[in-house]
Amino acid sequence: MVEPVGNQYVVARPVYSENAFGEEHKKVHRYHKTFLDHLRVCFRCSPEKAKKIATGLLPITSWLPEYRFKEWLLSDIVSGISTGLVAVLQGLAFALLVYVPPRYGLYAAFYPVIIYFFFGTSRHISVGPFPVLSIMVGEVVMNLVDEGTSTNSTLTNSSTVDEQKVQVAATVTLLAGIFQLLLGVLQVGFIIIYLSQSLISGFTTAAAIHVVVSQLKFIFQLDVRGCKEPLAIFCTLGKNFGQITKANIADLVTALIILVIVFAVKEINERYKAKLPVPIPIELFVTVIAAGVSYAFNFKERFKVDVIGSLGQGLEAPVVLDMEVFQSCVGDAFSIAVVGFAVAYSVAKVYSIKYDYPINGNQELIAFGLSNIFGGAFRGFAASTSLSRSGVQESTGGKTQIAGLLSAIIVLIVILAIGFLLAPLQKSVLAALALGNLKGMLMQFKEIGVLWRKDKYDCMIWVVTFLSAVILGLAIGLAAAVGFELLTIVFRTQFPKCTLLANVGRSNIYKNRKDYVDIYEPEGVKIFRCPAPIFFANIDFFKDKLISAVGFNPLRVLRKRNKALRKIRKMLKKGELQATSKCFICTVNGLNDSEEELDNNSIEELDQPTNMADLPFQIDWNTDLPPNITVPRIDIHSLILDFSAVSFFDVSALRVLKEILKEFVRIDVDIYIVGAHDGFLEKLERCAFFDDEIKPSIFFLTVHDAVLHILVKRDIEYSPKFKAMKVTPVLDNCYVPSQSPFF
């Protein structure tokens, strides 16, 4: 019963062990579904289930009939036009990262958007090229295409280097889409949980560095061939600065001017976003101005700058895939699939929380998988989403993916009709625009200091991810980063911070005894807490920490006691230790038996419980013993193990735990386990954990229940009615029985 007293409460209840609580409060029997039950549910069909599956696979059927044309259409039109213009420029710019002609960036900004319109669950993200994915695809292109020759390439189905690059980019995109689709069909959207925010931040920052290095050749207009991973970034830097004297000054000046303008305007957009109705579309302005100036002053002929050239008109036929590429880029495609989904889902989740609507991770995998399959088949490259482009779509009033569809129409208009207007645009301008979109990712360096103050492990994950992705390349670096991240989880669980608890404020609250002054520790009682799962990898660490906490090794004490009993039996047999009515007298000063002689006996016998049934007296091991007999003294009689933070045990850990508990029981230390989660006792029963020494009665609900039980038990044992005898020295060689109080 709970009685409130002001801001306090008073609880009056019995001291509960798990058995006592179970007897007084009967559990409800619950039926747990078997695997066959889940299969029946999975394959059962009904009209409601069919409708749910249909709307799940085609989310457009759920939101399009409820579309508010009068309220949303105008906002979606404005948003779609604005986002479409940005998508055109980013598609052209990010094509340079993939090392394919710029027009294929328009395909990457068109096809995936159409597919996502039907299958996606987010209403606000803008699907299309993303710099991180573009640079990852570009690395595959550089690894598989030899720029030095078009005849000795690993690919033989194409006649030019550009066609080979397009074929590789499209193939790896299609394969990444297949991976995403399979993961979505298998309902493993939870894979995103293995990419922490720290890992994604470090990885995208490293990708930004790769983007910067890859764009140097366009900014300086140098003939630099790509390097293959790993260490490609250092090779590329060396080649760029080795030819720095050949740089085109016109391209360099143009790029620097545009970079300064873009960064300045983006800073204005960020600082005054609350006052601006829409962000200033600076990319559109500088592109129009740069293309017009380049055309008016004939930069291509006058300054020999590298321009986009003809974008062509119309859509191209599907790409012819090469199975050699499929076999060569499986690992890279999987990395691209995971990173693309992780980035897109993270951005989609931001808007779903902001506007309070659900998104489905598995359906998002299916949507992006189909988008990349379709986009790759029609010569595009990997698509995801970007926070900047999605920000434009949302901030300009976009309500649904109608805005995304309209942005795809804008891209289509450029592809079919007005692409020729961008022909005079310098590639250095596109490179500068690509770098301008990296501002947010490069600013993530500030997170290192924040993470170091918050959590050292997260900071290490960020740094290791960044360094591995920069040095080893994005695909290999991502695998190394995930491996390190999982390793930190192993470290956290394998080496938990075990503590000794004490009563704080004479209440039922138990905390780390090192953290408080007003603590109470019952004499002879140790309370040990482990805040992590206990399994095969950390059970030895748990045992070492427990031994360190209690101050002795129970197995060593047990063996010492059994050796001492052997000596005492020998002394009694030889008459060197005699019993009288009042005391026991040792008639010699020592024994000549060596430890080595005793150690030659079977070690299994030393590990058995001490047996004093054949002795004429009971021995108190914490008193002075006969000469030449030494046994470690222990100052505890009860040990409480707090398992309230232990989420699971495996079979290997249970086996070792049973051995540890038996070692304590055999040296007369009572063991109590508290806070075990529901079902733990049932698992112990299944594992045959209990026997004559380890019984279910050692389990209690809380630490306080166990402490009260110990105090009551010890008080009864040492009451005047109970005579506990031990051997106490009176003279040098005389030992008499006496009574021992508890406190």
C-alpha positions in Angstrom: 0.0 0.0 0.0 1.3 3.5 -0.9 0.4 6.4 1.4 1.3 9.9 0.1 2.7 12.3 2.6 3.3 15.7 1.0 5.9 15.1 -1.7 7.0 11.8 -0.1 5.4 8.4 -0.1 5.4 5.5 2.4 5.3 2.0 1.1 4.3 -0.9 3.4 4.7 -4.4 1.9 6.4 -7.7 2.7 10.0 -8.4 1.7 9.6 -10.2 -1.6 11.8 -12.8 -3.2 10.9 -13.8 -6.7 9.3 -17.0 -5.5 7.3 -15.2 -2.8 6.1 -12.5 -5.2 5.1 -15.2 -7.7 3.1 -17.1 -5.1 1.2 -14.0 -4.0 0.7 -12.4 -7.4 -0.1 -15.0 -10.1 1.1 -14.2 -13.6 -1.3 -14.1 -16.6 -0.6 -17.0 -18.9 0.2 -15.5 -22.3 0.4 -17.4 -25.6 3.5 -16.6 -27.5 3.1 -16.9 -31.3 5.3 -19.5 -32.9 7.0 -19.2 -36.3 4.1 -21.1 -37.9 1.6 -18.6 -36.4 3.5 -15.7 -38.0 3.5 -17.6 -41.3 -0.2 -18.0 -41.2 -0.7 -14.3 -40.5 1.7 -13.5 -43.3 -0.1 -15.6 -46.0 -3.6 -14.9 -44.8 -5.6 -12.8 -47.3 -8.5 -10.5 -46.8 -9.9 -7.4 -48.5 -8.6 -5.1 -45.8 -5.1 -6.7 -46.1 -5.1 -6.5 -49.9 -6.1 -2.8 -49.7 -3.4 -2.1 -47.1 -0.8 -3.8 -49.3 -1.9 -1.9 -52.3 -1.7 1.5 -50.6 1.6 0.5 -49.0 3.2 -0.3 -52.3 1.6 2.7 -54.1 1.4 5.5 -51.4 0.2 7.9 -54.1 -3.2 6.1 -53.9 -3.5 7.2 -50.3 -2.7 10.9 -50.5 -3.6 11.9 -54.1 -7.4 11.4 -53.6 -7.2 13.7 -50.6 -5.2 16.4 -52.4 -6.5 19.9 -51.7 -6.3 21.5 -55.1 -7.4 25.0 -54.0 -5.1 25.2 -51.0 -2.0 23.3 -52.3 -1.8 23.5 -56.1 -0.4 27.0 -56.4 2.2 26.4 -53.7 3.3 23.1 -55.4 3.6 24.9 -58.8 5.8 27.6 -57.4 7.8 25.1 -55.4 8.1 22.7 -58.4 9.5 25.4 -60.7 12.0 26.7 -58.2 13.2 23.1 -57.3 13.3 22.2 -61.0 15.7 25.1 -61.8 18.0 24.1 -58.9 17.8 20.4 -59.9 18.9 21.3 -63.5 22.0 23.1 -62.2 22.9 20.5 -59.6 22.4 17.7 -62.2 24.9 19.4 -64.5 27.3 20.1 -61.7 27.2 16.7 -60.1 27.7 15.0 -63.5 31.3 16.3 -63.3 31.7 14.3 -60.1 30.7 11.1 -62.0 33.1 12.0 -64.9 30.3 11.7 -67.4 29.1 14.4 -69.9 26.8 17.0 -68.1 23.6 16.0 -70.0 23.5 12.7 -68.1 23.1 14.7 -64.9 19.8 15.9 -66.3 18.7 12.3 -66.7 19.6 11.6 -63.1 17.5 14.6 -62.1 14.5 13.4 -64.2 13.8 9.7 -64.1 14.1 9.0 -60.4 11.7 11.8 -59.5 9.0 10.3 -61.7 9.3 6.9 -60.1 9.5 8.3 -56.5 6.3 10.3 -57.2 4.4 7.0 -57.3 6.2 4.9 -54.8 7.7 7.3 -52.2 6.2 8.1 -48.8 7.8 11.5 -48.1 6.0 14.5 -49.3 8.8 17.0 -49.1 12.2 15.6 -50.2 13.5 16.4 -53.6 14.9 13.2 -55.3 17.9 13.4 -57.6 21.7 13.7 -57.7 23.5 14.0 -54.4 27.2 14.9 -54.2 28.2 12.1 -51.9 26.7 9.4 -54.1 28.0 11.1 -57.2 31.5 11.0 -56.0 31.1 7.4 -55.0 29.8 6.5 -58.5 32.7 8.6 -59.9 35.2 6.4 -58.0 33.8 3.3 -59.6 34.0 4.9 -63.0 37.7 5.9 -62.4 38.5 2.4 -61.2 36.9 0.6 -64.2 37.5 2.9 -67.1 41.0 3.6 -68.4 41.1 7.1 -69.7 44.4 6.6 -71.4 42.9 4.5 -74.2 39.6 3.6 -75.6 40.7 0.3 -77.1 42.5 -1.4 -74.2 39.8 -0.7 -71.6 38.3 -3.4 -69.5 35.1 -2.7 -71.4 34.8 -3.7 -75.0 31.1 -3.0 -75.8 31.6 0.8 -76.2 33.8 2.8 -78.6 34.6 5.9 -76.7 35.7 6.7 -73.1 32.7 8.8 -72.4 30.4 6.0 -73.4 32.3 3.6 -71.2 32.0 6.0 -68.3 28.2 6.3 -68.9 27.9 2.6 -69.1 29.8 2.0 -65.8 27.8 4.8 -64.0 24.5 3.4 -65.2 25.4 -0.1 -64.3 26.5 0.5 -60.8 23.4 2.7 -60.3 21.1 -0.1 -61.5 22.9 -2.6 -59.3 22.6 -0.3 -56.3 18.9 0.0 -57.1 18.5 -3.8 -57.2 20.1 -4.0 -53.7 17.8 -1.3 -52.4 14.7 -3.0 -53.9 15.7 -6.4 -52.4 16.3 -4.9 -49.0 12.9 -3.2 -49.1 11.1 -6.4 -50.2 12.9 -8.3 -47.4 11.7 -5.7 -45.0 15.1 -4.8 -43.7 14.8 -1.1 -43.6 16.2 -1.3 -40.1 19.7 -1.5 -41.7 19.7 2.3 -41.2 20.2 1.8 -37.5 23.8 0.7 -38.1 24.7 4.1 -39.5 24.8 6.4 -36.5 24.5 10.2 -36.9 28.2 10.6 -36.0 29.1 8.1 -38.8 26.9 9.8 -41.4 28.3 13.2 -40.4 31.9 12.1 -40.6 31.3 10.2 -43.9 29.6 13.1 -45.7 32.3 15.4 -44.5 34.9 13.1 -46.0 32.9 12.9 -49.2 32.9 16.7 -49.3 36.7 16.6 -49.2 36.7 14.1 -52.1 34.3 16.5 -54.0 36.7 19.4 -53.5 39.7 17.5 -54.8 37.8 16.0 -57.7 36.7 19.5 -58.9 40.2 21.1 -58.8 40.9 19.9 -62.4 37.8 21.7 -63.7 38.5 24.9 -61.7 42.1 25.0 -63.0 41.2 23.3 -66.3 44.0 20.7 -66.1 44.3 17.4 -67.9 44.4 15.2 -64.8 43.4 11.6 -65.1 41.7 10.1 -62.1 43.5 7.8 -59.7 42.3 4.5 -58.3 41.6 3.8 -54.7 42.9 3.6 -52.1 44.9 6.8 -51.5 43.5 8.2 -54.7 42.9 11.6 -53.1 46.6 12.1 -52.4 47.5 11.0 -55.9 45.0 13.4 -57.4 46.2 16.3 -55.3 49.8 15.5 -56.4 48.8 15.5 -60.1 46.8 18.8 -59.8 49.5 20.7 -58.0 52.2 19.2 -60.3 50.5 20.9 -63.2 49.4 24.0 -61.5 51.5 26.2 -63.8 49.3 25.1 -66.7 46.1 26.4 -65.0 43.7 28.4 -67.0 43.5 31.8 -65.3 40.1 32.7 -66.7 38.5 29.5 -65.4 40.2 30.0 -62.0 39.0 33.6 -61.6 35.5 32.7 -62.7 35.3 29.9 -60.2 36.6 32.0 -57.4 34.2 34.8 -58.1 31.2 32.5 -58.2 32.4 30.7 -55.0 32.6 33.9 -53.1 29.1 35.1 -54.3 27.5 31.7 -53.7 28.9 31.4 -50.2 28.0 35.0 -49.3 24.4 34.6 -50.5 24.0 31.3 -48.8 25.1 32.9 -45.6 22.5 35.6 -46.1 19.8 33.0 -46.8 20.8 31.2 -43.6 20.9 34.3 -41.4 17.7 35.9 -42.6 15.7 32.8 -43.5 12.9 33.9 -41.1 12.5 37.2 -43.0 13.0 36.0 -46.6 9.8 34.5 -48.2 12.0 32.1 -50.2 15.7 31.6 -50.3 17.5 33.6 -52.9 18.1 31.3 -55.9 21.7 32.4 -56.3 22.7 29.3 -58.3 20.2 30.2 -61.0 21.3 33.9 -61.1 25.0 33.1 -61.4 24.4 30.4 -64.0 22.4 32.7 -66.3 24.9 35.5 -65.9 27.9 33.3 -66.4 26.4 31.6 -69.5 25.5 35.0 -70.9 28.9 36.6 -70.3 30.7 33.5 -71.7 28.6 33.7 -74.8 28.8 37.5 -75.3 32.6 37.6 -74.9 33.3 34.3 -76.6 35.3 32.9 -73.6 35.8 29.6 -75.4 37.8 31.0 -78.2 39.3 34.0 -76.4 40.5 32.3 -73.2 40.4 28.7 -74.2 38.0 27.8 -71.4 36.3 24.4 -71.2 32.5 24.7 -71.7 29.6 22.3 -71.4 29.0 22.3 -75.2 26.0 20.8 -76.8 23.7 19.0 -74.4 21.8 17.4 -77.3 18.1 17.2 -77.5 15.8 14.3 -76.6 16.1 11.3 -74.4 18.5 8.5 -75.2 17.8 4.8 -75.5 18.4 2.5 -72.5 22.0 1.6 -71.8 23.5 -1.8 -72.8 24.8 -3.4 -69.6 28.0 -5.3 -69.3 28.1 -8.3 -66.9 31.8 -7.6 -66.3 30.9 -4.4 -64.6 28.2 -6.1 -62.5 30.8 -8.5 -61.2 33.4 -5.7 -60.6 31.3 -3.3 -58.6 29.1 -5.4 -56.3 30.7 -4.1 -53.1 30.6 -0.5 -54.3 27.0 -0.8 -55.4 26.0 -2.1 -52.0 27.8 0.8 -50.3 26.0 3.3 -52.6 22.7 1.7 -51.9 23.1 1.9 -48.1 24.5 5.5 -48.1 21.9 6.7 -50.5 19.1 5.3 -48.5 20.6 6.5 -45.2 20.9 10.1 -46.4 17.4 10.1 -48.0 15.7 8.6 -45.0 17.4 11.0 -42.6 16.2 14.0 -44.6 12.7 12.5 -45.0 12.5 11.8 -41.3 13.2 15.5 -40.5 10.2 16.7 -42.6 7.9 13.8 -41.4 8.5 14.9 -37.8 8.1 18.6 -38.7 4.8 18.1 -40.6 3.5 15.1 -38.5 3.0 12.4 -41.1 4.4 8.8 -41.2 7.1 7.5 -43.5 7.9 3.9 -44.1 11.6 2.9 -44.2 11.0 -0.3 -46.2 8.8 1.4 -48.7 11.4 4.1 -49.1 13.9 1.4 -49.9 11.6 0.1 -52.6 10.9 3.6 -53.9 14.6 4.5 -54.2 15.4 1.0 -55.5 12.9 1.4 -58.4 14.1 4.9 -59.0 17.7 3.9 -59.3 16.9 0.9 -61.4 14.9 3.0 -63.8 17.4 5.9 -63.8 20.3 3.6 -64.3 18.6 1.8 -67.2 18.2 5.1 -68.9 21.8 6.3 -68.5 21.4 8.3 -65.3 23.5 7.8 -62.1 22.7 7.2 -58.5 20.0 9.4 -56.9 19.1 10.2 -53.4 18.2 13.6 -52.0 20.0 16.6 -50.6 19.1 18.9 -47.8 19.7 22.0 -49.8 17.4 21.0 -52.7 14.8 19.6 -50.4 15.0 22.8 -48.4 14.2 24.8 -51.6 11.2 22.5 -52.3 9.9 22.9 -48.7 10.6 26.6 -48.1 9.0 27.6 -51.4 5.7 26.1 -50.3 5.8 22.5 -51.5 3.1 20.4 -49.9 3.3 17.1 -51.8 5.3 15.3 -54.4 3.3 17.2 -57.0 6.1 19.8 -56.6 8.6 17.0 -57.3 6.7 16.0 -60.4 6.7 19.6 -61.7 10.4 19.9 -61.0 10.9 16.8 -63.2 8.9 18.5 -65.9 11.2 21.6 -65.8 14.2 19.2 -66.2 12.5 17.5 -69.1 11.9 20.9 -70.8 15.6 21.6 -70.6 16.5 18.2 -72.0 14.0 18.5 -74.9 14.0 22.2 -75.8 16.3 24.8 -74.1 19.4 22.9 -73.2 21.3 24.6 -76.0 21.2 27.9 -73.9 23.6 26.3 -71.4 26.2 25.3 -74.1 28.5 28.4 -73.5 28.5 27.7 -69.7 32.0 27.0 -68.3 32.6 23.7 -66.5 34.5 25.7 -63.9 31.1 27.4 -63.1 29.5 24.0 -62.5 32.5 23.0 -60.4 32.1 26.1 -58.3 28.4 25.5 -57.9 29.1 21.9 -56.8 31.6 23.2 -54.2 29.1 25.9 -53.1 26.6 23.1 -52.1 29.2 21.7 -49.8 29.1 24.5 -47.3 26.8 22.6 -44.9 28.9 19.4 -45.0 32.2 21.2 -44.6 30.8 23.1 -41.5 30.4 19.7 -39.9 34.0 19.8 -38.7 32.6 21.8 -35.8 31.0 18.7 -34.5 34.3 17.2 -33.4 34.6 19.5 -30.4 30.9 19.1 -29.5 31.0 15.3 -29.7 34.2 15.2 -27.6 32.4 17.0 -24.8 29.3 14.9 -25.1 30.6 11.4 -25.8 34.2 10.3 -26.5 33.1 7.2 -28.4 30.9 9.2 -30.8 33.8 11.6 -31.4 36.1 8.7 -32.2 33.5 7.3 -34.6 33.4 10.6 -36.4 37.1 11.0 -36.7 37.8 7.4 -37.7 35.0 7.5 -40.3 36.3 10.7 -41.7 39.9 9.5 -41.9 39.1 6.1 -43.3 36.8 7.6 -46.0 39.4 10.2 -47.0 42.4 7.8 -47.0 40.9 4.5 -48.2 38.1 5.9 -50.4 34.4 6.1 -49.8 33.4 2.5 -50.3 36.2 0.9 -48.4 36.1 3.7 -45.8 32.4 3.2 -45.2 33.0 -0.5 -44.5 35.9 0.3 -42.2 33.8 2.9 -40.4 30.9 0.5 -39.8 33.3 -2.1 -38.5 34.8 0.4 -36.1 31.4 1.6 -35.0 30.3 -2.0 -34.2 33.6 -2.4 -32.4 32.9 0.5 -30.1 29.6 -1.2 -29.2 31.6 -4.4 -28.3 33.9 -2.3 -26.2 31.0 -0.7 -24.3 29.4 -4.0 -23.6 32.6 -6.0 -23.1 34.0 -3.6 -20.6 31.1 -2.2 -18.6 31.6 0.2 -15.6 30.7 -2.2 -12.8 30.2 -0.5 -9.4 29.6 -1.3 -5.7 26.3 0.2 -4.4 25.4 1.6 -1.0 22.3 2.8 0.6 21.8 6.5 0.3 19.9 8.5 2.9 18.8 5.4 4.8 16.0 4.8 2.3 15.4 2.2 -0.4 17.7 4.0 -2.9 21.0 2.4 -3.7 23.7 4.3 -5.7 27.4 4.1 -6.4 29.0 4.4 -3.0 31.8 6.6 -4.5 29.4 9.3 -5.5 27.7 10.1 -2.2 28.7 11.0 1.4 25.5 10.0 3.3 25.7 6.3 2.7 25.0 3.2 4.7 26.6 -0.2 4.0 25.4 -3.2 6.1 28.4 -4.9 7.7 29.5 -7.9 5.7 27.3 -7.1 2.7 28.5 -6.2 -0.8 26.2 -5.0 -3.5 27.6 -5.4 -7.0 26.0 -3.9 -10.1 26.8 -4.7 -13.8 25.2 -2.3 -16.3 25.5 -4.3 -19.5 24.5 -7.6 -21.1 26.6 -10.5 -19.8 27.7 -12.9 -22.6 30.6 -15.0 -23.7 32.8 -12.1 -24.6 32.6 -10.2 -21.2 31.9 -12.9 -18.7 35.6 -13.2 -17.7 35.7 -9.4 -17.3 32.6 -9.6 -15.1 34.2 -12.3 -13.0 37.4 -10.2 -12.6 35.5 -7.1 -11.6 33.5 -9.1 -9.1 36.6 -10.6 -7.5 38.2 -7.1 -7.4 35.1 -5.6 -5.8 34.8 -8.2 -3.0 38.6 -8.2 -2.4 39.2 -12.0 -2.7 39.1 -14.9 -5.1 36.5 -17.4 -3.8 38.1 -20.3 -5.6 41.5 -19.5 -4.1 39.9 -19.2 -0.6 38.1 -22.5 -1.1 41.3 -24.3 -2.1 43.2 -22.9 0.8 40.5 -24.0 3.2 40.5 -27.5 1.8 44.3 -27.7 2.1 44.0 -26.4 5.7 41.5 -29.1 6.5 43.9 -31.8 5.3 46.6 -30.4 7.5 44.2 -30.3 10.5 43.1 -33.9 9.9 46.8 -35.0 9.8 47.5 -33.1 13.0 44.5 -34.8 14.7 45.6 -38.2 13.4 49.1 -37.7 14.7 48.0 -36.2 18.0 49.5 -32.9 17.2 46.1 -31.2 17.7 44.0 -32.4 20.7 40.4 -31.6 21.7 39.4 -31.0 25.3 36.1 -30.1 26.9 37.0 -26.4 26.9 39.6 -25.9 24.2 41.8 -27.4 21.5 45.5 -27.6 22.1 48.2 -27.7 19.5 51.1 -29.7 20.9 53.7 -28.7 18.2 54.8 -25.4 16.8 54.5 -26.4 13.2 54.2 -29.0 10.5 56.8 -30.2 8.0 54.3 -30.9 5.2 55.0 -28.8 2.2 52.5 -27.0 -0.1 53.9 -29.0 -3.0 53.1 -32.2 -1.4 49.5 -31.1 -0.8 49.2 -29.7 -4.3 50.0 -33.1 -5.8 46.5 -34.2 -4.8 43.6 -34.1 -7.2 42.7 -30.5 -7.9 39.0 -31.5 -8.2 39.0 -32.4 -4.5 40.2 -28.9 -3.6 37.3 -27.3 -5.5 34.6 -29.3 -3.5 32.7 -27.7 -0.6 34.5 -27.9 2.8 33.4 -30.9 4.8 34.0 -30.8 8.6 31.6 -33.5 9.6 34.4 -35.8 10.7 36.0 -33.2 12.9 35.2 -32.9 16.6 34.8 -29.1 16.2 33.7 -26.5 13.7 36.3 -24.0 12.4 35.9 -20.3 12.1 38.2 -19.4 9.2 38.5 -15.7 10.3 40.3 -16.5 13.5 43.9 -17.5 14.2 44.5 -21.1 13.1 47.2 -23.5 14.2 50.8 -22.8 13.2 51.8 -23.2 9.6 48.1 -23.1 8.5 47.1 -19.9 6.7 43.8 -19.2 5.1 42.7 -15.8 3.6 40.1 -14.1 5.7 37.0 -12.7 4.2 35.0 -9.9 5.6 31.6 -10.5 3.9 28.9 -13.0 4.5 26.4 -11.9 1.8 26.8 -10.8 -1.8 24.0 -9.1 -3.8 24.3 -9.0 -7.6 22.2 -6.3 -9.1 21.1 -7.4 -12.6 18.5 -4.8 -13.2 20.6 -3.3 -16.1 21.5 -6.7 -17.6 19.4 -7.2 -20.7 20.4 -10.8 -21.5 22.6 -13.7 -20.7 23.9 -16.3 -23.2 24.4 -20.0 -22.4 28.2 -19.6 -22.1 27.8 -16.8 -19.6 25.3 -18.8 -17.5 27.6 -21.7 -17.2 30.5 -19.5 -15.9 28.1 -17.5 -13.7 26.9 -20.8 -12.1 30.5 -21.7 -11.3 31.2 -18.3 -9.8 28.1 -18.5 -7.6 29.0 -22.0 -6.4 32.5 -20.8 -5.4 31.0 -18.1 -3.2 28.4 -20.5 -1.7 31.1 -23.0 -0.9 33.0 -20.5 1.3 29.8 -19.6 3.2 29.0 -16.4 1.3 25.3 -16.1 0.7 24.4 -15.0 -2.9 21.4 -13.0 -3.9 20.4 -11.8 -7.4 18.0 -8.9 -7.7 16.3 -7.0 -10.6 16.4 -9.9 -13.1 14.2 -9.2 -16.1 11.0 -11.1 -16.7 11.6 -14.5 -18.2 15.1 -14.8 -16.8 14.1 -17.5 -14.2 12.3 -19.5 -16.9 15.5 -19.4 -19.0 17.5 -20.6 -16.1 15.1 -23.5 -15.6 15.5 -24.4 -19.2 19.2 -24.3 -18.9 19.2 -26.5 -15.8 20.8 -23.7 -13.8 19.5 -24.7 -10.4 20.7 -27.5 -8.2 21.3 -28.3 -4.5 23.7 -25.3 -4.1 22.1 -22.7 -6.4 18.3 -22.4 -5.7 15.5 -20.1 -7.0 15.2 -18.6 -3.6 18.3 -16.5 -4.1 16.3 -14.2 -6.5 14.7 -11.0 -5.1 12.7 -8.2 -6.6 14.9 -5.3 -5.5 18.2 -4.6 -3.8 16.3 -3.3 -0.7 14.3 -6.5 -0.5 17.5 -8.5 -0.5 19.2 -6.3 2.1 16.2 -6.4 4.5 16.1 -10.2 4.1 19.8 -10.4 5.0 19.4 -8.2 8.0 16.5 -10.2 9.3 18.2 -13.5 8.6 21.5 -12.6 10.3 19.6 -11.1 13.3 17.8 -14.4 13.8 20.9 -16.5 13.4 22.7 -14.5 16.1 19.9 -14.1 18.5 20.4 -15.4 22.1 18.6 -18.6 21.1 21.2 -19.4 18.5 24.7 -20.4 19.6 27.2 -20.1 16.8 30.5 -21.6 17.8 33.9 -20.8 16.5 37.5 -21.6 17.5 39.1 -18.6 19.2 42.7 -18.6 20.6 43.0 -18.2 24.4 46.6 -19.1 24.9 49.3 -19.6 22.4 48.4 -23.1 21.6 44.8 -23.3 23.0 41.5 -22.8 21.1 38.1 -22.5 22.7 34.5 -22.1 21.3 32.8 -18.7 21.6 29.8 -16.8 20.3 30.0 -14.4 17.4 27.6 -11.4 17.1 26.5 -10.1 13.7 27.1 -6.4 14.1 
